[in-house]
Amino acid sequence: MLRIWGRVNSVNVKKVLWCMGELGLPFERIDAGMEHGVVGTPEYIAMNPNSRVPTIDDDGFMLWESNTIVRYLSLKYGLGTLCPEDARQRADSDRWMDWSTAQLSGTFREVFWGMVRTEPAKRDMAFIEKNRQATAKTLDTAERALASQPFIAGDHLTMGDIPLGCYVHLWMSMPIERPEHPNLTAWHKRLLARPAFTAGVNTPLT
Ligand SMILES: N[C@@H](CCC(=O)N[C@@H](CS)C(=O)NCC(=O)O)C(=O)O
């Protein structure tokens, strides 16, 4: 059976939990990271020299880096569904995964850590606000892409929706000001209707 190491409140773990849920894969999850520790042990570092979560064990094949894990599982267990067979559709899906990490996650992380993981008295509100505005502007790009299609890379859910869906869910869950993004909001509602999203992503923030 697949095994995954990682705490459920990590955005990078959420990506993999949602992916495994969509693929209907049975798995065992082992708590690791933050208050659970584990990631600093020699045994864990031997599996994942990055000392972070998530890590998976697929029948002896150890893999870390969340987007890579999502791509691997989608190709192995979801070819034609989460992983498009057509090269151009797959590149489109891949592009949104890379975009979510390269363009969105940096400023998003500063808002999330500021508003969720930092106690109110210690928050640098000017810094959070600067990053909130930058994140909102970045999300305009996804808003435009979702104007013409129900999912980020076309007419059905693909791996391209997974990292973005995890970030957008947290963005929508935080007590912050958000600009009107009707297409993004409708897409998020479509994701919330999926049992695998509810189980893997729509879980407590802390
Ligand atoms: N690029 C890595 C980043 C992994 C990462 O930074 N994970 C965070 C949680 S989201 C982590 O392990 N933090 C330390 C901890 O939980 O102890 C990936 O996508 O898997």
The ligand as a MOL file (V3000), in Angstrom:
LIG
                    3D

  0  0  0     0  0            999 V3000
M  V30 BEGIN CTAB
M  V30 COUNTS 20 19 0 0 0
M  V30 BEGIN ATOM
M  V30 1 N 9.2120 21.9330 -2.4990 0
M  V30 2 C 8.7800 21.0730 -1.4410 0
M  V30 3 C 8.4650 21.9320 -0.2240 0
M  V30 4 C 8.1270 21.0700 0.9810 0
M  V30 5 C 7.8740 21.9360 2.1880 0
M  V30 6 O 8.3970 23.0640 2.3030 0
M  V30 7 N 7.0800 21.4020 3.0850 0
M  V30 8 C 6.8180 22.1220 4.3200 0
M  V30 9 C 5.3240 22.0040 4.6710 0
M  V30 10 S 4.2800 22.7680 3.4770 0
M  V30 11 C 7.6270 21.4910 5.4420 0
M  V30 12 O 8.0490 20.3570 5.3570 0
M  V30 13 N 7.8420 22.2720 6.4980 0
M  V30 14 C 8.5740 21.8110 7.6550 0
M  V30 15 C 7.7450 20.9970 8.5960 0
M  V30 16 O 6.5340 20.7670 8.3930 0
M  V30 17 O 8.3240 20.5660 9.6020 0
M  V30 18 C 7.5280 20.2860 -1.8920 0
M  V30 19 O 6.7520 20.8380 -2.6900 0
M  V30 20 O 7.3520 19.1310 -1.4730 0
M  V30 END ATOM
M  V30 BEGIN BOND
M  V30 1 1 1 2
M  V30 2 1 2 3
M  V30 3 1 2 18
M  V30 4 1 3 4
M  V30 5 1 4 5
M  V30 6 2 5 6
M  V30 7 1 5 7
M  V30 8 1 7 8
M  V30 9 1 8 9
M  V30 10 1 8 11
M  V30 11 1 9 10
M  V30 12 2 11 12
M  V30 13 1 11 13
M  V30 14 1 13 14
M  V30 15 1 14 15
M  V30 16 2 15 16
M  V30 17 1 15 17
M  V30 18 2 18 19
M  V30 19 1 18 20
M  V30 END BOND
M  V30 END CTAB
M  END
